[in-house]
């Protein structure tokens, strides 16, 4: 119908010009200074057997002290077009249950702007440092960030996707899992029950020579090396594995990677290296 109004359409050239304008402006928006905010509190651990932390972006450091409380230090950082708003919308929630203290990072919701939703977006990360008694169990999860735990005697569960995992002076069981990053576990004495996995990275375990382990070691693209003479490796090219026992095999040790080496080191020898 000639008299009816037709819907207005956007030409391809006009859309291209709009895209170019947005692309040119984006670096200016993202160049705005980052913002930072400190969150620091101490919590009573009476009745708590475990501390659990769920993060998204940011490194996590779990340390040990003699104080029977949890000290939590979190640094929130935001950058982009509206860093102050992003910082305000980034929450740290702490909840105490009958047996645990649970910490969770809540990030701002993504924009609903569609085609150019990434333009002008602010990004946020939170880095954590926890101090708590050695025997309290620890469970840490993050997506983008490395994890370090030191001088623990209670069970440790550490999971990340993009980041390395390092556990130093450990005297309890370990479960560590990452996708892109190495895993390094050093025991203060004999090795304890451990389950260690990565996809892209090497895994190193250091423990006393008298360790009593029942081992299952696997890699696809890499080598298996050991200071413990009883470890024998099957497979020369491609996938390699080693299964067996050392000194009676009391503690299970499962190590698996795809692209990386597997190393079992005697603590004294590792120290000399």
N, C-alpha and C positions, 0 to 999 in steps of 0.2 A: 504494500500500500504506500503510495507516494506521499500521502499526507502524514503518515505515522512517523514519529521520531525514531531514529535508529540508535542502538546502543553505541556509545563512544568506545573505540578500540585504540589500543596502544600499538604504534608501529614498532617494528624490530629495531630500527635505527634510534628511536626515542628511548627504548629500553636499554640499548647498548650505551647510549650517552649517560643515562641515569646510573648504570652499573659503573661506568668509568668515574663518574663524579663521586660515588660512594667509596670506591676503591682508593681514590686520591685522598679522600678525607679520613679514611680509617687510620692510617699511621698517626695522624695528628691526635685522634681520639685516644689511641692506645699509648701515646707518648706521655700522657699525663702521669704525674708522680704517683708512686705506690703509697698506700696507707698501711699503717701497722697498729695493732692493738694488743696489749698484754692482758692475759687472764691467768691469775695465780691464786690458788686456794689450797688449804690443807684439810684433810678429812680424817675422821676417826675410823679406824679399821676394826673396831670391836665387833666380833661376829662375822667378819668378812673373810672368806677363804680364797677369794679370787678377785682380781681387777681385770675388767675387760674394756678395751678401747676399740672403737670403730671410727676410722678416719677415711678420707677420700684422697686429698692431695696434701702431701707433707710428710717429712721424716718424723720418726718416733725413736726416742731414746729412753730405755728403761734402765734405771740405775738403782743401787741398793744403799740403804742407810740403816742405822740401828734404832731410829725413832719408830715406835709402833703405830705410825700414821702414814697416810698417803699424801705426798706433796705433789700437786699438779701445776705445771707451768705450761701454758699454751700461748703461742704467738700467732695471732691471726694477721694475714697479709692479703691485701686486695689491690688490684691495678686494673686500669682500663678507663672507660668513659666516666663511670660514676663510682669510683672506689669507696667513697664514704658511705654510700647507700649499700654497696656490696658488703662492706665490713660490718655494718649494722645488722644486715640480714643473715650474716654468718653466725650461727649459734653453736655454743658448746653446752651440751646437756649432760648433767651428772645425776644419776639416779642410784640410790642405795636400796638394795633388796635385803632379804634376811641373811644371805650368804655371800653377797658380792657387791662391788661398786662398778657400775656401768657408765662409761663415758662415750658420748657420741657426737660427731661433727655433723651439723645440719647446714648444707650449703644453700644459697639462694636458688629459686627456681629459674629455669631457662626462660629466655624471652619468647613471646608468642608472635614475633614479627614475620615469620615465614621466610621468604626468599633470601633476605639479607639478615637473617637472625644472628649470624655470627658478628656482623659489623657493630662496633661500638660496645660489644659485650665486655663486662668486667669479669675477671677471674679471681678466685680466692683459694688460698691454701692455709692450712693450720699445721704448725710443727709443735710436737709435744715433747716434754721431758717429765717423766714420772720417777719419783723416788719412793720406795716402799721396802718393808722388811724382806729379807732374802727368801723366806719360806713361803710367802704368799704366791699363789699361782697367778700367772699372767697370760692373757689372751689378747693379742693385738692383730687387728686387720686394717690394712690400708690398700689403696689402689696405686697411687703414684707416690712413691717415696721409699727410702731405705729404712731399715729397722736395725737398731743396735740394742742388745740387752747385755748387762754386765753383772757378774757376781751373784747369780741367782742359785738357790738351792731347791726351790719349788719347781713344779712343772711349768714349762714355757711353750706356748703355742704362738707362732708368728707367721702371718700370711700377708704377702703383698703381690702385686702384679708386675709393676715396673719399678724395680729397685733391688738392691742387694740386702742380704740378711747376714748379720754378724753377731755371734754370741760368744762372749769372752768370760773366762773364769766360771764356767757352768758346773754345777754339781747336782743337777736334777735332770729329769727326762725332757726331751726336746721333740717338738714337731714344727718343722719349718718348711714353707712352701712359697716359691716365687715362680714367675714365668721368665722375665727378662732380668737376670741378675745372678750373681754368685751367692753361694751359701758357705759360711765359714763358722765352724763350731770348735771351740777350744775348751776342753774340760780341765778342771783343776787337778783331777786325779784320774781314776779309771773311767772309761766311757760309760754313759748311762743309756737307757732305752732311747732310741732316736729314730725318727722318720723324716728324711730330708729329700726334697724334690725341687728341681728346676727344669726349665726347658733350654734356655740359652744362658749357659754359665757353668762354671766349675763348682764342685763341692769338695770342701776340705774338712776333715775331722782330725783333731789333734787330741791325744789322750795318753795316759801313762802306759808304759810297756806291759804292766801286769793286767791290763784290761781284759775282761772275760766277755767276749762278744760272739754273737751268732749273726753273721753278716750276710747281706744280700745286696750286692753292688752291681749297678747297671749303667751303661752309657752306650750311645749309638755312634756319635762322632767324637771320639776322644780316647784317652787312655785311662787305665786303672793302675794306680801306683800305690805301693804300700811299704811301710817300714816294718810291718809285721811279717815275719818270714813265712808263716803258714798260709798266707793268702795266695791262692792260685787262680789265674785268669783264663777263661775260655773265650776263644775267638780272637783272631789276629787282625782280620780286616772286617770293617763294618761293626755291627753290634757286638758288644763285649759284656761279659758278666762274670761275677765271682761269688760263689756261695760256699759257706763253710763255718767253722768255729775256730776261735782262738782262746786258749786257756780255759776250756770248759764251756764256753758259750752261754753264760748266764744272762747277758743283756742283749736284746735284739737290736740290730743296726741295719736299717734299710736306707739305701742311698740310690737315687735315680736321677739321671740327667739325659738330655738328648744331644745337645751340642756343648760339650765341655768335658774336662777331666774329672775323675774321681780320685781323691788322695786320702789315704789313711796315714797319719803321721804319728810317730812316737813323740810325745811332748818335748822331751829333752832334745831330740834331733831337730824338731821344728824351731825350738828356741835358738839353736846354733845357726840355723839358716837365716 
